[in-house]
């Protein structure tokens, strides 16, 4: 573990549960947005429903 990992871990340990959930939500939101951009670029002709279905499928696969 390098110094930046130690600093990050110490910061996480000091956070409240609410703070950790807020960070997790922010990371999840960023992942969703990045996935959305990737799907839209790969399939510019897809409808919004198709894009959302693909994003949900990707997240479901990753969670399994």
C-alpha positions in Angstrom: 0.0 0.0 0.0 1.5 3.4 -1.0 1.1 6.7 0.9 -1.9 7.9 -1.1 -3.8 4.6 -0.3 -3.0 5.1 3.4 -4.3 8.7 3.3 -7.5 7.6 1.5 -8.1 4.8 3.9 -7.6 7.1 6.9 -10.1 9.5 5.4 -12.7 6.8 4.9 -12.2 5.5 8.4 -12.9 9.0 9.8 -16.2 9.3 7.8 -19.6 8.7 9.2 -21.8 6.0 7.7 -23.8 8.8 6.1 -20.7 10.3 4.6 -19.7 6.9 3.2 -23.1 6.4 1.6 -22.9 9.9 0.1 -19.5 9.0 -1.5 -20.8 5.7 -2.7 -23.8 7.4 -4.3 -21.6 9.9 -6.0 -19.4 7.2 -7.4 -22.4 5.2 -8.6 -23.9 8.3 -10.3 -20.6 9.0 -12.0 -20.4 5.3 -13.2 -24.0 5.6 -14.5 -23.2 8.8 -16.4 -20.0 7.4 -17.9 -21.8 4.2 -19.0 -24.6 6.3 -20.5 -22.1 8.3 -22.6 -20.4 5.1 -23.8 -23.7 3.4 -24.7 -25.0 6.5 -26.6 -21.7 6.9 -28.5 -21.7 3.2 -29.5 -25.4 3.2 -30.4 -26.4 6.7 -31.5 -29.6 5.4 -33.2 -31.0 3.8 -30.0 -34.0 5.3 -28.3 -33.8 6.5 -24.7 -35.6 3.3 -23.6 -33.0 1.1 -25.3 -30.1 3.1 -23.8 -31.6 2.8 -20.3 -32.2 -0.9 -20.8 -28.6 -1.5 -21.8 -27.2 0.6 -18.9 -29.4 -1.4 -16.4 -28.3 -4.7 -17.9 -24.6 -3.7 -17.6 -25.1 -2.7 -14.0 -27.0 -5.9 -13.2 -24.2 -8.0 -14.7 -21.6 -6.2 -12.7 -23.6 -6.6 -9.5 -23.9 -10.4 -10.0 
